Structures are given as structure tokens and as C-alpha cells.
């Protein structure tokens, strides 16, 4: 092939078919590699096809890394929210029983203090992050925490679904790369045998 020969243009759309609801592309599985390569004008070389699928594979590996990190963050965040909900429910039940709560809290590493919490006020401060703490009634705090938990569980489910989808696309990309390579080897062998 000469240097000035036209090269097939392979776009992301030509090796994918649609995407999942959050925009992660769905990899085309190539049934007939020769027909697929010849569907481009001019026909795509095996190197070009392997390069396109390798780029797509790299993108999927990056998606997988990002999604795994997000999933780990949610795995740490969800128990904290659930723990906060249980604590506010406990404070609310103590208020209804007109009792105080005796607790121990960490002052420093290996140093704890004992405190009595007056639950009759019905007020709790929630740490919202970014150096922001707000005061809520027990009911408002429960509503906020339950809505945060619901949203976090929904997002965790979507991330888990996306991670599974991405891993399937990685496998499809790897299989396509292997099949293109093997097709090219068979093609070169038959060309060498016929000459």
C-alpha cells in the first residue's frame, strides 16, 4: 500500500451501536470481519480496525476505573447514612420517652469522654460536608437522611449496572481485537500459500 493511498475513516459510531442510558457506548460484535472491513470506503485494514477497537478498549478501561472508584465511595457512604438514620431515630425515641442519652465520644486518639445528651430539645446538627453543619429537628433530619439514602442507593445501583455493562463491553472489544488479528493471520497465510 502506498503512502498516498486513501485510508478508511473509522469513527466511534462505526464500531459501536447505541449506548446505555448513561451514555456508555455499546460495542458492535463483528460476526463477519471481512464484510465489516469491506463496508468502509476504501476497505479498512486490519491494523486500522485493531487500532479503533484498541482505542475503544482503552476508553472502557478508563470508564471501568472511574466507575470502580465511584462504587467504592458509595460503599463507604451508604453505611454512614444508615448509621446516621439509626442514630436520629434513637434520639427521637429517647425524646418521646422523655429520657436523655449517655454517650462516649472520641476526643483524640485513644481518649474518650462521657456526655449526657438532652433529647428534649428535638434538635440535631448534621454535618453536610464542605465545612457546613446545619441544625434540624429530628423529623427534618430523618427526612433529609432518608432522601439522601434513597438517592445514594439509586446511584449505587446505576453505577453497579454501568460497571457490569462496561466489563461486558471490554470483553466484546477484546474478542473483536482477537478475531480481527486471527482473520488477518489467516488472510496472510492464504495469500502466501496461493503465491
Beta strands, then each sheet from edge to edge (+ up, - down):
strand 1: 16-19
strand 2: 25-27
strand 3: 101-108
strand 4: 111-117
strand 5: 123-129
strand 6: 132-137
sheet 1: 1+ 2-
sheet 2: 3+ 4-
sheet 3: 5+ 6-
end
